[in-house]
Amino acid sequence: MSSKSQRVKEKTKLDTAAKLIHKYAYTETLIVVSVFLLIGYSVDPKDICLLNADIPYIILLLTIVTLFHGFESGILALTVISAVMWFFYPTFHYIDFLTFLLITLLLSQFHYYWTMRLQRAEVDADYKSHKLAELSRAFYSLKISHDQLEKNYVVKPMSIRNAVKYILNLNEQIAHDDTIIEKQRAFHANLLQLLEKSFNLTSGHIIFLEHGVIEDFKEENLGVVSIGTDEKVGVEDMMHDYIVDKAIARKSPVYISDDAGEPTTANKEQSRFLAAIPALINDKIVSLLVIEKMPFMFFNREYLTSMTIIHEYFTLETYKTVQLVDFYEVDLIESKEFKFEIFRMKKLYEQFGVNSVLLVLRTKSELRAMRLMDRLDGMLRSLDMLQLVKVEERFYITILLPMNDKSSALGLLNRLRNTLEDEKDKKFDSMTFNMGQLNLLNKYYRNNYED
């Protein structure tokens, strides 16, 4: 194994030039149009735009430019061509100009709708993949908990999941404690203590993003917390280690192994560490667990897999806690998971314009609320979420429909009413709110229509 960093692939000058051209759409448009006009001039100096050719070359040019870059680039190309038609032709071909303009407008509209559909599809696919990854981590952490409970019931009756839950609750208190300044360090110190007690981690470190947001995983943005060692290890030294560097480059766990590919503590020639396990959010590394010392009996695939899942699950839950500290728009909702989904949907709305809707059913009867909850629970799709909010004497059944509009909420409401046989169950108020109306949702919860 080589100890040199191979994180950055060397780019050729051609790759760099191509990236710059594609980055600036107007520049690329001007270059394409200029090349076309030069070719037209070389073919026939009196017909630079090739208007008299048998093939409508300008229409083909405008089609390519407009479909690739959109309305602005299409109009820019048409403007340049029109200027050439005005100055280099005896008469201005206004019929051809209007034809070109009409085609540009039609194609730009197609480009707009196509781009919006692609963007919405990408956001939808990313959201579903992230939800699947989160649920997978949660499921596997539960599996780990039961496995550990079966193996160590007499010695350690407390399950791994209960330990994780305890630490997450502790992190919630830390997040709201203004006396603790370095909250990220305290969060990850708790995780190291869990790994030390449950997985026999002798010495280890966690490299983390200090500000708790998704930034580049670079030395200037990072902090480190350690356990089981008195030696102070710097971030820079750790980042240049072979195992750490390779884990960051691959965005996957890397560990010292034997010839058969099994984890081993015997071969540490190229690295002072045994393993490096990254935790990702939105496909970006936010923390890195580095194992320095661990008993050889516990350094195996089963333990490493368990630590990987626990690390990622813990990181995601901590990320949710940090993000929700300053999110007060739905403060009457107690469920952390439900609040975070609303927070995430609002971010998608602000960044990409992809809206989501909240359907709220209000009633004063607790029995009616529970009956409605039971009926709705079997009607919702896999990504929809349901939460009961109680404010004073009223019950608010809140349904989140990710990346759906008001019509979807009204359709669900109509289906619900049609399935209710008892007329008393139909006596409830309802309202819908999108991600730009969360302040109105809070007023609806509080019944403060006048404020």
C-alpha positions in Angstrom: 0.0 0.0 0.0 1.2 3.4 -0.9 1.0 6.2 1.7 0.6 9.0 -0.8 -2.7 10.7 -1.1 -4.8 9.8 -4.1 -7.8 11.8 -3.2 -7.6 14.3 -6.0 -7.5 13.0 -9.6 -5.3 15.1 -11.9 -7.4 16.8 -14.5 -6.2 17.5 -18.1 -6.2 20.9 -19.7 -9.0 19.7 -22.0 -11.2 18.7 -19.0 -10.6 22.1 -17.4 -11.4 24.0 -20.5 -14.6 22.0 -21.1 -15.8 22.6 -17.6 -15.2 26.4 -17.9 -17.1 26.5 -21.2 -20.1 24.6 -19.8 -20.1 26.7 -16.7 -20.7 29.9 -18.7 -23.7 29.3 -21.0 -23.5 32.7 -22.7 -19.9 32.3 -23.6 -20.6 28.9 -25.1 -23.5 30.3 -27.0 -21.5 33.1 -28.5 -18.7 30.7 -29.5 -21.1 28.4 -31.2 -22.9 31.2 -33.1 -19.6 32.8 -34.1 -18.3 29.5 -35.5 -21.5 29.1 -37.4 -21.2 32.6 -38.9 -17.6 32.0 -39.8 -18.5 28.8 -41.6 -21.3 30.6 -43.4 -19.0 33.4 -44.4 -16.5 30.9 -45.8 -19.2 29.1 -47.8 -21.0 32.2 -49.2 -19.9 35.7 -48.1 -23.1 37.2 -49.4 -25.3 34.7 -47.4 -23.5 34.5 -44.0 -26.5 33.0 -42.2 -27.1 30.5 -45.0 -30.7 31.6 -45.3 -30.9 30.4 -48.9 -29.5 26.9 -48.2 -31.8 23.9 -48.7 -31.4 22.9 -45.1 -32.5 25.3 -42.3 -29.2 25.5 -40.5 -30.2 28.4 -38.3 -33.2 26.5 -37.0 -31.0 23.6 -36.2 -28.5 25.9 -34.4 -31.3 27.6 -32.4 -32.8 24.2 -31.5 -29.5 23.0 -30.1 -28.7 26.1 -28.2 -32.2 26.7 -26.7 -32.8 23.1 -25.7 -29.4 22.9 -24.1 -29.2 26.3 -22.3 -32.7 27.7 -22.3 -34.5 30.9 -23.2 -31.7 33.4 -22.4 -29.1 31.7 -24.5 -31.6 31.2 -27.4 -32.5 34.9 -27.4 -28.8 35.8 -27.3 -28.1 33.6 -30.3 -31.1 35.0 -32.1 -30.0 38.5 -31.3 -26.5 38.0 -32.8 -28.0 36.3 -35.9 -30.5 39.1 -36.3 -27.8 41.8 -36.1 -25.9 40.0 -38.9 -29.1 39.8 -41.0 -29.6 43.5 -40.5 -26.1 44.7 -41.4 -24.9 42.1 -44.0 -28.1 41.6 -46.1 -29.6 44.1 -48.6 -33.1 43.6 -46.9 -34.0 42.3 -43.5 -35.6 38.9 -43.8 -38.4 39.6 -41.3 -40.4 36.5 -42.1 -37.3 34.3 -41.4 -36.8 36.4 -38.2 -40.3 35.8 -37.0 -40.0 32.1 -37.7 -36.8 31.9 -35.8 -38.3 33.9 -32.9 -41.4 31.6 -32.7 -39.2 28.5 -32.7 -37.0 29.9 -30.0 -40.0 30.7 -27.8 -41.5 27.3 -28.2 -38.3 25.4 -27.6 -37.4 27.6 -24.5 -40.8 26.7 -23.0 -40.1 23.0 -23.6 -36.7 23.4 -22.0 -38.2 25.1 -19.0 -40.8 22.4 -18.3 -38.3 19.6 -19.0 -35.8 21.2 -16.6 -38.4 21.6 -13.9 -39.5 18.0 -14.3 -35.9 16.7 -14.1 -35.2 18.9 -11.1 -38.3 17.7 -9.3 -37.5 14.1 -10.2 -34.0 14.5 -8.8 -35.2 16.0 -5.6 -37.8 13.3 -5.2 -35.3 10.5 -5.9 -32.7 12.1 -3.5 -35.3 12.4 -0.7 -36.5 8.8 -1.1 -33.0 7.5 -1.2 -32.1 9.5 2.0 -35.3 8.3 3.7 -34.4 4.7 2.8 -30.9 5.1 4.1 -32.2 6.5 7.4 -34.7 3.7 7.8 -32.1 1.2 7.0 -29.8 2.5 9.7 -32.6 2.6 12.2 -33.6 -1.0 11.4 -30.0 -2.3 11.5 -29.4 -0.5 14.9 -32.5 -2.3 16.2 -31.1 -5.6 14.9 -27.7 -4.9 16.5 -29.5 -4.1 19.8 -31.3 -7.5 19.8 -28.1 -9.4 18.8 -26.1 -7.8 21.6 -29.0 -8.4 24.1 -29.0 -12.1 23.2 -25.3 -12.5 23.6 -24.8 -10.5 26.8 -28.2 -10.6 28.6 -26.7 -11.7 31.9 -23.6 -9.5 31.8 -25.1 -6.4 30.1 -28.9 -6.4 30.2 -29.0 -2.9 28.8 -29.4 -3.1 25.0 -27.4 -1.0 22.5 -30.5 0.7 21.3 -31.3 1.8 24.8 -27.7 3.1 25.2 -28.0 5.1 22.0 -31.4 6.5 23.1 -29.9 7.5 26.4 -27.0 9.4 24.7 -29.4 11.0 22.2 -31.5 12.3 25.0 -28.4 13.6 26.7 -27.4 15.3 23.4 -30.8 17.0 23.4 -30.1 18.5 26.8 -26.6 19.6 25.6 -28.1 21.2 22.5 -30.4 23.4 24.6 -27.8 24.1 27.3 -26.4 27.6 26.6 -23.6 27.0 29.2 -22.0 24.4 26.9 -20.1 26.2 24.1 -18.5 23.3 22.2 -21.6 21.2 21.7 -20.3 19.2 18.8 -17.3 18.1 20.9 -19.7 17.0 23.7 -21.9 15.1 21.3 -19.1 13.1 19.8 -17.5 12.5 23.2 -20.7 10.7 24.2 -20.5 8.5 21.1 -16.9 7.5 21.9 -18.0 6.6 25.4 -20.7 4.4 24.1 -18.3 2.6 21.7 -15.8 2.2 24.5 -18.4 0.5 26.8 -20.3 -1.6 24.2 -17.6 -2.5 21.6 -14.4 -2.5 23.7 -12.9 0.4 21.8 -9.5 1.0 23.6 -8.4 4.1 21.8 -10.1 6.1 19.1 -10.9 9.5 17.7 -13.8 11.3 15.9 -13.0 14.0 13.3 -16.1 16.2 12.9 -17.4 19.3 11.2 -17.2 21.9 13.9 -20.2 24.1 12.8 -22.7 21.2 12.5 -23.6 22.0 8.9 -22.8 20.3 5.6 -19.5 21.8 4.5 -16.4 20.6 2.8 -14.5 18.0 4.9 -11.3 20.0 5.0 -8.8 20.6 7.8 -9.9 24.2 8.5 -13.5 23.1 9.1 -12.7 20.2 11.4 -12.4 19.4 15.1 -11.3 16.2 16.8 -12.3 14.5 20.1 -10.4 11.5 21.4 -10.7 8.7 24.0 -8.2 6.2 25.5 -5.1 8.3 24.8 -3.2 11.0 26.6 -1.4 12.0 23.4 -2.9 15.0 21.6 -3.4 14.1 18.0 -3.8 17.0 15.5 -6.4 17.0 12.7 -3.7 17.7 10.1 -1.6 14.6 11.1 -4.7 12.4 11.1 -5.9 13.7 7.7 -2.5 12.7 6.1 -2.7 9.2 7.4 -3.2 6.5 4.7 -6.3 4.9 6.2 -8.0 8.2 6.9 -7.1 9.6 3.5 -8.4 6.5 1.8 -11.7 6.4 3.7 -12.4 10.1 2.8 -11.6 9.4 -0.8 -13.9 6.4 -1.0 -16.5 7.7 1.4 -16.7 4.2 2.9 -15.1 2.4 5.8 -11.4 1.3 5.4 -9.6 -1.0 7.8 -6.3 -3.0 8.1 -6.9 -6.5 6.7 -5.0 -9.7 6.2 -4.5 -11.6 2.9 -8.0 -13.0 3.1 -9.5 -9.5 3.5 -10.5 -10.0 7.1 -9.8 -7.3 9.7 -6.5 -7.7 11.6 -4.5 -5.8 14.1 -1.2 -7.3 12.9 -0.4 -5.2 9.8 0.0 -1.5 10.6 3.0 -0.6 8.4 1.4 2.2 6.4 -0.9 3.6 9.1 -1.0 4.1 12.9 -4.7 3.4 12.9 -6.7 0.2 12.5 -9.8 1.6 10.7 -11.5 4.8 9.6 -15.3 4.9 9.3 -17.0 7.9 7.7 -20.6 9.0 8.4 -22.4 10.7 5.4 -25.3 13.0 5.2 -26.6 14.0 1.7 -23.6 12.1 0.3 -21.1 14.3 2.1 -18.8 13.3 5.0 -19.7 15.0 8.3 -17.7 12.9 10.7 -15.1 10.2 10.7 -14.6 7.6 13.4 -10.9 6.6 13.6 -10.0 3.4 15.5 -6.5 3.4 16.9 -6.4 0.5 19.3 -8.8 -2.3 19.9 -8.5 -5.9 21.2 -7.9 -8.3 18.3 -10.7 -10.5 19.5 -13.2 -7.7 18.9 -11.7 -6.3 15.7 -13.8 -8.2 13.2 -16.4 -7.6 10.5 -19.4 -8.0 12.8 -18.1 -5.4 15.3 -17.0 -3.0 12.5 -20.3 -3.3 10.8 -22.1 -2.6 14.0 -19.9 0.4 14.8 -20.5 1.8 11.3 -24.2 1.6 11.6 -24.2 3.1 15.1 -21.9 5.9 14.0 -24.1 6.8 11.0 -27.3 6.6 13.0 -25.9 8.7 15.8 -24.5 11.3 13.4 -27.9 11.6 11.6 -29.8 12.0 14.9 -27.3 14.5 16.2 -27.6 16.5 12.9 -31.3 16.6 13.4 -30.9 17.9 16.9 -28.5 20.6 15.8 -30.7 21.7 12.9 -33.9 21.9 15.0 -32.4 24.1 17.8 -33.3 27.3 15.9 -36.4 26.0 14.1 -39.3 27.5 16.0 -42.0 27.6 13.3 -43.7 24.4 14.5 -42.7 24.5 18.1 -46.0 23.0 19.3 -45.1 19.7 17.6 -43.2 17.6 20.1 -42.1 14.8 17.8 -38.5 15.3 16.7 -38.9 13.1 13.6 -42.0 14.9 12.4 -40.4 18.4 13.0 -37.3 17.4 11.1 -39.3 16.2 8.1 -41.1 19.6 8.0 -37.7 21.3 8.4 -36.3 19.3 5.5 -39.4 19.9 3.3 -39.1 23.6 3.9 -35.4 23.5 2.9 -36.4 21.8 -0.4 -39.0 24.5 -0.9 -36.6 27.3 -0.3 -33.8 25.8 -2.4 -35.6 24.1 -5.3 -39.2 25.5 -5.2 -40.5 21.9 -4.5 -43.5 22.4 -2.2 -45.1 20.1 0.3 -48.4 20.3 2.0 -49.7 19.8 5.6 -53.3 18.7 6.1 -54.6 19.5 9.6 -57.9 18.1 11.1 -59.1 19.8 14.2 -61.6 18.4 16.8 -62.4 18.7 20.5 -63.2 15.0 20.9 -60.2 12.8 21.9 -62.2 9.7 20.9 -62.9 11.2 17.5 -59.3 12.1 17.1 -58.1 8.6 17.9 -60.7 7.1 15.5 -59.5 9.4 12.7 -55.9 8.5 13.5 -56.6 4.8 13.2 -58.5 5.3 9.9 -55.7 7.6 8.4 -53.0 5.2 9.4 -54.1 2.7 6.9 -54.6 5.3 4.1 -51.3 7.0 4.1 -48.4 6.2 1.7 -45.0 5.1 2.9 -43.5 8.6 2.9 -46.5 10.4 4.4 -46.3 11.1 8.1 -49.0 11.5 10.8 -48.8 13.3 14.1 -51.4 14.2 16.8 -50.9 17.6 18.4 -52.8 18.6 21.5 -53.2 22.3 22.4 -55.4 23.0 25.4 -58.7 21.3 24.8 -58.3 20.7 21.0 -56.7 17.9 19.1 -55.0 18.6 15.8 -54.3 15.6 13.5 -51.4 16.8 11.3 -50.6 14.9 8.1 -47.4 15.7 6.1 -47.6 14.9 2.4 -44.0 15.3 1.1 -43.7 16.9 -2.3 -47.4 17.0 -2.9 -49.7 19.9 -3.6 -53.1 21.0 -2.1 -55.1 18.8 -4.5 -53.4 15.7 -3.0 -54.4 16.8 0.5 -58.0 17.5 -0.6 -58.1 14.1 -2.3 -57.0 12.4 0.9 -59.6 14.4 2.9 -62.4 13.4 0.5 -61.4 9.7 0.7 -61.3 9.9 4.5 -64.8 11.4 4.6 -66.1 8.7 2.3 -64.8 5.9 4.4 -66.3 7.3 7.7 -69.7 5.6 8.4 -70.5 7.4 11.6 -71.7 11.0 10.9 -70.3 12.1 14.3 -66.8 11.2 13.1 -67.2 13.6 10.2 -67.6 16.6 12.5 -64.2 18.1 12.3 -62.5 21.2 10.8 -59.8 21.0 8.3 -57.2 23.3 6.7 -54.2 22.8 4.4 -50.9 24.6 4.6 -47.8 24.7 2.3 -44.2 25.2 3.4 -44.6 29.0 3.0 -47.5 29.1 5.5 -46.0 27.5 8.6 -46.6 30.7 10.6 -50.3 30.3 9.8 -50.1 26.7 10.9 -48.9 27.9 14.3 -51.8 30.4 14.5 -54.2 27.6 13.6 -52.8 25.5 16.4 -53.2 28.4 18.9 -56.6 29.5 17.4 -55.1 33.1 17.1 -56.9 34.1 13.9 -56.7 37.8 14.8 -53.0 38.0 15.5 
